[in-house]
Amino acid sequence: MKKTKINLSWKIYLPLAILFVIMLLIFPRMGKFNYDYKKGSPWMYESLIAQFDFPILKTEAQIEAEKSALGSSIIPYFRYSDAVVHDQIALVESLDLGKCNNVKPEILNAFGRLYGSGIVSPAGSEYLAEGKNFNSNVIFVQKDRRARKVPSSEVYTVQEAKDFLLLFLTEAGVGCNADSLCLAAGIYDMLKPNLNFDKPTTDLVHEESVDYVSPTAGVVNAGQLIVSNGEIITAEIEQLLDSYKAEFENSLGYSGPRVWLWLGNILLALAVTVVLFFAIYYTNYWVFDEFNKYIYLLVIFLLSTVLALVVEKADPALLYMTPFTLIAMYLVAFFKKRVVLPVYIISLLPLLMFSHNGVELFVMFLSAGVICIFFAEKFNRGWKQFITALIVFGVLLLVYVGFRLIEGIDSFHDYRTILFLFIGSFLSVAGYPLIYLFERIFNLVSNNRLAELTDTNNTLLRELAHKAPGTFQHSLQVMNLADAAARSIDANVLLVRAGALYHDIGKMLNPQCFIENETLGARYHDGLSPRESAREIIKHVPDGMALAEKYKLPDIVREFIITHHGTTCTAYFYNKYINEGGDKADADDFFYKGRKPTTKEQIIIMLCDTLEAASRTAKDNSSRTMSALVENIVKSKMADGQFEDADISLKELNVVKNVLKSYLQQVYHARIEYPKKMQSASRKTGF
């Protein structure tokens, strides 16, 4: 068995070096505000003095409150009409009032005053009434292409204009009944509005005023104290700190020598790269021997880093919508969970290091990712992916609420973030099909693909069941036996099941050559020499590889065909050859030309294949016999050197042996002998 050591191959370190360079180039080259603070906690650093002028940024709550206030306030727009004024005064001048004609100058004087202030149209008069949800203090009057604000108290409605005219004439002492005169001469009807309500302009201006709210609320000058050491951070101080931090990172950033900033980024990129390397090294060293899987791990890690940095630069709020849990799903599709979790955690480090709310986002997506990994096997196909998305959203929401509760109940105003979390959770469903693209690009086999291969209704397995039913049943038994063994040592169960079903597919090209497929009265090997029989038996391995090529089985499944016998010999015919006086030096035809197993999954299939066949020939099915059978087969494989290239440990091998013993003992346990049914005695009845 191989010992774990650090591989010095360029295939490992060159991709790591490239990853390091890419991260160095995309890491932000600006300083970071190196203070952590939280409302309600004391300021644990030295007193902070503003180094530059900066605007005080309004909080989301303040902006929303201002928008809400503006939304309930409407300032109406009116257009001044010179034509109405000219026409109506001309009508008054043309009146013949008879004996009251001396009143005409006073009427014209009243009309002049009314039109000078303005008479609003009925459509706009409602904006002047009291008790409405609008600002009735001012209106806009557009005259000669210029709009000016006019106090609403200075303009008149039509009814107010009539009342003013009557009062004006009465106080002027015109010598006749002013009201009767105005009614008889139709003067009241001549008071037409000269301020016409402009609804489109009113609505447009209102929308613009609501949409635009100044994001700032004053300025803090350089040299001003922001917070003192030990001072409790209130909402006002937190607002000042947030504003100072935003200005520092967006405008000032790093002010020292650029070489130190580059050196800092080099050290951070190097640290992350080294941590990633050792995470792979300690969890699944053999990934280094599978170049495509290794490159895939690095690409997925880089994808997570780029997502975090690009989205952070575009809009930090969108990080809540970014489906980082997809990274966990992309990993769990091709790797064991013990590899997935540490790599996923490291993939979130750039989010923690460079995001504004790094700690919060890191904890949220870490928690959701862990749950996603747990449920990935159960809800990863078809509509069930939406269940996973709902569970992920629930976890994200719970952690988000936890952080908000720490800050105080008043922080629950930002429902947009909850919407972002919901959308991001379901984006993971939209992004999941990319797994199949990655599968093609990196020549990998996903767990979904393995699950499809283990469906006994597929074409190749149905053909095996039809042409070689005995071999098919043997493969099913090997699969069940190997499944139990694989689960006991955290091996890839789906891969083991697929390997068990396809390891003997070559037998269907010559099924009668193998005893499990022989029909009554026909014995294939009668008349063949031991050497000829051995050649026919061994041929099922290259035949199986040819079929695997024809049906495009993944390479990882083909490996089981060529390794399930390794380099062992066909023991029955070899011993027969030796007993008949054969030369051991000329016995090469009796040995398989395969490869020795290199993974624990391949070891399991080799053992289970031999055990399943050997257990059928056992004359005694007692637990002692089955235990000895397992021990003897494992010992013979080890003595033959079949395990020397495999990554299985002695501890794992002992666990597998115990599981196989237990499984075989349960399968072949003794049955009770049912007693024969006695003939029921006949009853004689008489009357």
ABEGO torsion letter per residue (X at the ends): XBBBBBBABAAAAAAAAAAAAAAAAABBBBBBBABBBBBGBBBABBBBBBABBBBBBBBAAAAAAAAAAAAABBBBBBBBBAAAAAAAAAAAAABBAEAAAAAAAAAAAAAAAAAAAEBBBAAAAAAABBGBBBBAABBBBBBGGBBBBBBAAABBBAAAAAAAAAAAAAAAGAGBBAAAAAAAAGAAAABBBABBBBAAAAAAAAAAAAABBBABBEBBBBGBBABBBGBBBBAAAAAAAAAAAAAAAAAAEBABBAAAAAAAAAAAAAAAAAAAAAAAAAABAAAAABAAAAAAAAAAAAAAAAAAAAAAAABAAAAAABBAAAAAAAAAAABBAAAAAAAAAAAAAAAAAABAAAAAAAAAAAAAAAAAAAAAAABABEAAAAAAAAAAAAAAAAAAAAAAAAAEAAAAABAAAAAAAAAAAAAAAAAAAAAAAAAAAAGBBBAAAAAAAABAABAAAAAAAAABAAAAAAAAAAAAAAAAAAAAAGBBAAAAAAAAAAAAAAAAABAAABAAABBBGBBAABGBBAAAAAAAAAAAAAAAAAAAAAAGBBAAAAAAAAAAAEABBBAAAAAAAAAAGBBAAAAAAABBABBBBABAAAAAAAAAAAAAAAAAABABABAAAAAAAAAAAAAAAAAAGAAAABABBAAAAAAAAAAAAAAAAAAABBBBBBBBBBBBBBBBBBX
